[in-house]
Amino acid sequence: AEVSNENGYTRPKFHQEHHISMSEARHPILDKSMKTSRYVSNNLEMEEDKDVLMITGPNTGGKTVTLKTVGLLHLM
């Protein structure tokens, strides 16, 4: 509860649908370790009819961090 309050984390909402929605998602470990506030949060919407998400971009553009953030937050 303290960590959630300090970092502005929100409680997940559980439902029966096959749907993921994340708004301004931030990787909790990177959030703590970044010295500057240049870290960009991620938004993700996956509906029932979207089983695949293709993430493209340049090297060091944040693709891996986005995938790790989604996986970690989904697990948490």
FENSULHU-V960241 format. One record per residue. N is the residue number from 0. PHI is phi in whole degrees, -180 to 180 (999 if undefined). BURIAL is + if it has 24 or more other C-alpha atoms within 12 Angstrom, else -. Layout:
# FENSULHU-V960241
n->{N N}
phi->{PHI PHI}
burial->{BURIAL BURIAL}
This chain:
# FENSULHU-V960241
n->{0 1 2 3 4 5 6 7 8 9 10 11 12 13 14 15 16 17 18 19 20 21 22 23 24 25 26 27 28 29 30 31 32 33 34 35 36 37 38 39 40 41 42 43 44 45 46 47 48 49 50 51 52 53 54 55 56 57 58 59 60 61 62 63 64 65 66 67 68 69 70 71 72 73 74 75}
phi->{999 -65 -63 -62 -68 -65 -105 73 -72 -117 -76 -69 -109 -89 -153 -88 -72 -93 -152 -122 -138 -128 -121 53 -72 -131 -70 -62 -74 -65 -58 -77 -86 -71 -80 -114 -95 -84 -71 -97 -75 -120 -114 -145 -131 -129 -89 -61 -88 -116 -94 -127 -127 -102 -111 -123 157 -73 -59 56 -93 104 -63 -66 -63 -62 -63 -65 -63 -61 -62 -66 -67 -66 -68 -67}
burial->{- - - - - - - - - - - - - - - - - - - + - + - - + + + + - - - - - - - - - - - - - + - + - - - - - - - - - - - - - - - - - - - - + + - - + + - - + - - -}
